[in-house]
Amino acid sequence: MTLRLATPLDVSAIGDLGRRAFVAKFGHLYSAANLARFLDDSHAETVVAAQIGRTDMRVAVIEQDGAIASFCKLVRASSLPRHTQALTPAEIKQLYTDPALIGRGHGARLMDWALAQARDWGADEMQLSVYAHNPEAQKFYRRYGLDKVADIEFWVGDHCDPEFMFAGPV
């Protein structure tokens, strides 16, 4: 298992993994139209390529047996609503693992990487958005000192999901 920064050669694999992981966990919640629009807006190759090219974003991947098994997208400046006193919060945009590989430590390695990268950037807080009805993810983030600071919304097409904004120390 190797953790490294993503390259343009990883675009297709990251997009595919993002789609598969999201559909496996949440696909049943949405209409086909809303799901398709969200997947295109969030996981299309053009979107992933642009993200990898951003100077204010880092995309890390875990490669296992020659394939991308997990990824984390981290931005230097959080785009979430201001609900804390943080002056320079970083934000985890996505942390996804192949559904067949959950529980093998990939998320922990990526979380450790994200927190270290945020510290290197001088961030004073880590922020993220997590689905209100995803207790497993909430428990995972709490292990790293992040916790709910606000109720927020997340849109998948024209479907509004209840989300929690989590924040904590880097």
N, C-alpha and C positions, 0 to 999 in steps of 0.2 A: 504494500500500500504506500503510494507516493503522493505527498501533498506538494503542489506547485502552482504557480500562477498560470492562468489560462492563456493560450495563444490563439491566433486566428484559425489554426488547424483544429481547434476544439469547438468551434462555433456550432457545427451540426450536432455533435454529440451532446453539448450542453442544452441546446434547444430541444432535442429529442427527450433527454432525461427530464427536463423541466415539464414538458407536456405529460409524459408518462406518470411522473410522481404526482403532479397536481390532479390529474384525472383519477388516479388510483385512490387518492385520499378524499378528494372533494367533488369529483365529477358528477356524482349522483345528486348533488344539491342544485344543479342548474339546468336550465333548458339547453337544448342543443345549440341554439343560436347564441345565447349568452356565453356558453362555454367556448364555442368556436371563436367568438370575437375576443374573449379574454386570452385564449391561447395564442392567437395571432398577435395581439397587442403586447404580450409578455414574453413569448418564447419563440417568435419567428427568428430565423437566422439573421435577418437584417437588424433586428433589435439586439440580439446577443452580440453580433459583430460590433455594433456601435458601443455597447457597454464595455466590451473588452478594450476598445480604443479610447475610452474616456480617461482623462488624466486625474479626475477626482473619484474614480471608482477602481476597485481591485476585484477581480474575479479569481478565486482560487478553486482548484479542482483536486479531487483525490482520484488517482488513477490506480486501478486494481486489475491485474491480469490483462493489461493492455487496453482497458476500457475506462471511460469516465464513470465513476461510481457515485460521486457526490460533488456538489459545488456550493459555493457561498459567494454572494454578491454583496460587497460592502462599499458604501459611499462615505466620503469624507465629511459631508455636511448633511445632517438629517433633514428630510423633507416633511417629517411628521409635524402635526400641530404642536405648538409650544405649550407643554404642560408641566415642565420642570424648570429649575433655575439654571440648567446647563447653558454654557455660553458657546461651546464648540462640540456638540454631540455628533457622533458618527451614527450611521444607521445600517443595520443588516437588512437588505432588500429581500433576499431569498437565501434559504439554506435548505437544500434538497438532497435527498439520498435515494438511490434506487430502492424501490419498495422491498425488493428481495434481500437487500443488504442492511436494512435498519437493525440497529442493535449491535453492530460490530465496531463501534467507536469512531465512525466517520464524522458524525455530528460533533462529537467532543473535540476531535482534532481540528475541525474547521472553526469551531467556536473559539478554541484557544488561539488559532491563527488570527481570527477577526479581532479579538480583544488586543492581541499584541500589535496588530497593524494600526488599530485605533490609537493605542498609546503612542506608537511611533509618529503618528500624525499630530499628536498633541490634543486629541479629543479628551473631553472631561466627562463623557458619559456615552454609553451605548444605548441605542434605541432600536425598537423594532415593533412591528405590528403582528399580532397573532390572533387567529380565529378564536372567537369567544367559546366555541364548543370543541376545542382541541386541547383537552386537559393534558395529553401526553407532551405536546410541545411546550405548554406552559410550565409543566413540571421540569422539563429539560432546561428551559431558560432560567428558572428560579435557582437551579443548582449553580448557576453562574452569578447569582446576586441580582439578577434582573427581576422586576416585579411590575405588576399592573399599576399604572399611574393615571390612566384615563380610559373611558369608553370612546371608541372612534368607529368610523365606518370604512368598509372596503367594498368597492364596486366590482362586480363581475358582470360585464355588459350592463343591463339595466336592473340587475339584482343587487340589492344592498345587503351585505353581511355585517353582523355585529362583530367588531374586533376589539381587542384590548391593545392599548399602547403599553408596552413594557419598556422600562428604562432601568439602568443601574450603572455601577462603576465599571471603569475599564481597568 
